[in-house]
Amino acid sequence: MRIALVLVSLFGALALHAAEPLIVPDHVIFFEDLENLDGVKKEAAKANKAITFLLMEPGST
């Protein structure tokens, strides 16, 4: 049982290490760039889009 757990953990670690880095699409706006949140909300409403806030710790991706 322990050998299976070790093999699964090793395989998972290797798969995560081999994954490509996250490439953020152009339409994503980071919180630091949101100086005028009201303007962004109006633009999103005109384009019939939603605004989503994803709260993450820096460097956690």
C-alpha positions in Angstrom: 0.0 0.0 0.0 2.8 2.4 0.8 4.6 1.6 -2.5 1.4 2.5 -4.4 1.1 5.8 -2.4 4.7 6.7 -3.1 4.3 5.9 -6.8 1.1 7.9 -7.1 2.7 10.9 -5.3 5.9 10.7 -7.4 3.8 10.5 -10.6 1.7 13.5 -9.5 4.8 15.5 -8.6 6.4 14.8 -12.0 3.1 15.7 -13.8 2.9 19.0 -12.0 6.5 19.8 -12.6 6.1 19.1 -16.4 3.0 21.2 -16.7 3.3 24.4 -18.8 3.2 27.7 -17.0 0.0 29.6 -16.7 -0.5 32.1 -19.6 -3.0 34.7 -18.6 -5.4 35.8 -21.4 -5.4 39.4 -22.5 -8.8 40.2 -21.2 -7.7 39.4 -17.6 -7.0 42.6 -15.6 -5.0 42.3 -12.4 -6.1 44.1 -9.3 -3.1 46.3 -9.3 -4.2 47.6 -12.8 -7.7 48.4 -11.6 -7.2 52.1 -10.8 -10.7 53.0 -12.0 -13.0 50.1 -10.9 -16.2 52.0 -11.7 -15.0 52.5 -15.3 -14.2 48.8 -15.6 -17.6 47.9 -14.3 -19.3 50.2 -16.9 -17.2 48.7 -19.7 -18.1 45.2 -18.6 -21.8 46.0 -18.4 -21.7 47.4 -22.0 -19.9 44.3 -23.3 -22.4 42.1 -21.3 -19.6 40.5 -19.3 -19.1 39.8 -15.6 -16.3 40.8 -13.3 -14.8 38.1 -11.2 -12.3 38.5 -8.3 -9.9 35.7 -7.7 -8.1 36.1 -4.4 -4.8 34.3 -4.2 -1.6 34.7 -2.4 1.3 36.0 -4.4 3.3 33.3 -6.1 0.7 30.6 -5.4 0.1 29.8 -9.1 
